[in-house]
Amino acid sequence: MIVAGLCLLFSCSPNPGDTLLEKGRVVAADLDVQGNVYFLDSAYQLCKTGTQKAKICNAVGTYGEEAIIDADNPLEPMVFFQNSGILVINDNNLNQVATINLFADNNLKPGGFGRANDGNIWIFDDNSSTLKKIDRSGNIILESMVLCEKGNKPRKPSQVYDNGLMLALTLPNQSIVVMDANLNTMATVPANQGRMVDIAGKRIVLQKDSVLYLTETFQPGKKQPSKREATVWMESDSRALAMRGKKTLILNNKGLILRQP
């Protein structure tokens, strides 16, 4: 009841740190460590807006649909198109430097995508229910054990997070698996704990209703405690997309919003 009351309180007026970056429909978006925002607009233009609010855009609509952006490395933001298997790698000015067809040599049904900390690519394959690391030639170089039951239905792609300390990904049943760099499972977070928004060190960011929570630190061999730290309150129709430091990227009925102190 206290959290609900706080949510109502925060939704009564706009947050003074909110900046509306794009009105209307946004297909996908991400936030890098420097505070730059990358998003696909309704015309499937990949756009970047920086701290000075300068905006650059390039069309990527010919590559496919059902896109997901990973801007973890601001020097090479990636866009993956789930329906075509095409990965587009860009430089920091959104010039396209490489395209990779991940379906060319692999029978994949990707339910998750993310940039690996070493520069390779993570795909969670719903066909095999395994996490696969793929190099930039499209070769599978590492694969996890089976992480869930097979026979999963098609779903929108979700982010695979890898910061070099640990990995975290969402399974088809919406539970979250946290793994170490060697793909050993550290913990599983049930779906009722919230939707994963980001990774912060050895913690993950969860959205539950209109509140963002930080988990406690994950430790190998220890059961993940259920204690959560509430950190951001949002309007009731909001979906958090990323959180980097004190900046949060939010999508709601107004459009794409960057919240900062």
N, C-alpha and C positions, 0 to 999 in steps of 0.2 A: 504493500500500500504506500509506503514511503517513496519507493522508486517511481511508482505510477504518478504520485503527486508531483514529484520533481519533473517528470516528463511533461506533465500538463503545464507546469510552471514555465519550462523552457520553451514550449511550443507557442506560448502566448505572444511572443514578440521575436523578431529576427535577431539572431546572434550578431553583435556588432563586428565580429571578425569574419563574417560570411562575405564571400565575393562570388557573384553569379558569373560563371565563365562561359556558359553556353545555355541558351534557352531551348526548351523542347527536348526532343528525343536524342539520346546519346547511346550509341551501340555498345561501346566499351570505353574504359578509361583507367589510367593508372597514374601514380605519383612517384617521382624519383627522389633520391636523397637530397638533391639540391633545391627541391621545392617546385620543380617544373611539372606541369600537368600535360599528359598526353591523352587524346581522346579521338574516337571515331564518331563523326557527326552523322546525321541521318542520310547524308549523301555519300557516305563511306569515304570521307576525306579524313586522313590521319592528320591531326593538328597538335601543335605544341604551343603552349603559352607559358612564358617564363615569369620570373618574379617582377619584371618590369612591364608585364602584361602585353608584350609584343607577341604576335601570333603568326605562325607559319603553318601552311597546310599543303599536303600532297594527296592526290587521289590514289586510292588503293582498291577501289571497288571491283576491278577486273580479276582479283585474286580469289574471291570467294565470299562466304557469309559466315555467320556465327563466329565472330572474331573475339579474340582475347588479346590484351596488350600486356607485355611485361617490360616495364621501364626500370627494372632494378639497376641496370647499368646505364647511366645517362649518355654514355658514349655510343651505345648501340641498342636503342629500344627495339624490341621485337613485336611483331604482330603475327599471330597464328590464326589461320582460317580453318575451323574444324571440318567444314563440309568438303573442302578440297584438299586438305593436308598441306597447304602451302604455308611456309614460314617466310616472312619478309623481315630482313634485318636492315636497319637504317642507321645512319650516322646521327650525330647530335643536331644536325640541321634538317633531318628527315629526308636526306638523300638516300635512295635505296642502294645498298652496297652488295646485297646478296639475296637470292630467293632459293629456297630449298623445298623440294617436294618430298615430304616425309612419307607419302603413300607409295612412292615409286617402287621401293624394294621391300615394303613392310605391309602386312595385313593388319592395319590398326583401326580401332574404334576409339578415338581419343575422347576421354572424359575429363582429362586434366592436362594442363600445359604450364610450363614455366622454364625460365632460363636457369641452368645449373650454375653454381657459383664458379665453376672452372670455365665457363663460356660455352659448354655444350647445352643440350636441350633435354628437358624432362617431359615425358609423355606418360600419363596414366592410361593404360590400354584397357578399355572395358571388355574387350574380347578375352583377354587372358587374366584380367584382374591383377595385373602387375604394373609396377612403376619401372619404366625403361629410360635409360640414359642413351641418347642418340647423338652421334657426332655430326659435324657440319657437312659430311658426305652422305648422311642418311643411314649410317650403319649403327646398329644397336651394340653398345659397348659395355653395358651393365644392366642387370635386371634384378628386381627384388623377388622375394618369394611371393606366392599368391596371398593377397591381402584381404580378399573378401570372396563371397560366393560369385560364381560366374553366371553368365546368362543375364547380364544387366540390360535394361532398356536404354534407348538413346536419351541423352541428357545434354544440356548446355555445358560447355567446358567450364571448369573451375580452375582457379590458380593453384599451381604447385610452387611452394615457397622454399627457397634454399639460400641461406645467408652464410653458408660455410660452417656454421655452428650446429645447425640441425635443419631438417626438412619437415614440412608439414603439408598435407594434402587432404582433400575431401573425397570420401568414398561415395559410391552411388546411393547408399542409404543415409547420406548426409552426416555420418560420423566422421571424425577427423583422426588421422593417423599421424603421429609425431615420430620421426626417425632420426637416428644419428647419421653422420656422414658416410658410414659403412652400410647403411640401409638396415640397421637393426632397429626394430620397433621399440621405442621408449615408452609410449603410452597411446591409448585410444580415448578420445574425448567423445562421449555420446552426443547424438544430434540434439537432444533436448537442452544441452548446455549453450547452444547458440551457433550461429553461422560464422565461419572463419573469415576475417577481413584482412588480416596481415600477420606478419611475424616480427617480433621485436626482441632481438637477442635470443635468449632461450625461453621466451614467453610468446604466446600467441594472443592476437586481438580477436575477440568474439563480439558479434552483435546479437543481443537478445532483446527483442521488442525494439525500443527506441534508444537503447543504451549500449555503449561500447564498454567492454570489460577487458582487463588484462589478466591473464592467468598468472599463477605463480611460476617460478622457474622450473623447467623440466629437468630432471636428473636421471641419468641411466640407472636402471635397477630399482627405482623408487616409484611407488604409486603416486600418480599425479593428484594432489589435494584438490578439493572442490572449491576452495576459497577463491573469490574473484574480486578484483579491484575496479570499481566503476570509474571511468575516466572521461567519457564524453556523453552528453545527452543531446538528442536530436528531435526534430519534429516527427510526428507519428507516421508520416508517409515516407520517411527517409531510409535509404539504403546506403550504408557506408561501403566504399569501394577500396579505400587504401588509407593507411595512417603511417606517416613518416615523422618521427619526432613529435612535435606539437601541432603538425598540420594534418588535417583530415579531409579526404575527398568524399563528397556526399552527392548522391543522386536522389532528387525528389520531384514532385510535380512542377516545380519551377524550372528545373534543369540541373545542370552540373554546378556544384558549389564547392569552393575551397574554403575551409574553415581554418583560421589561424588566430593565435592570440592577438 
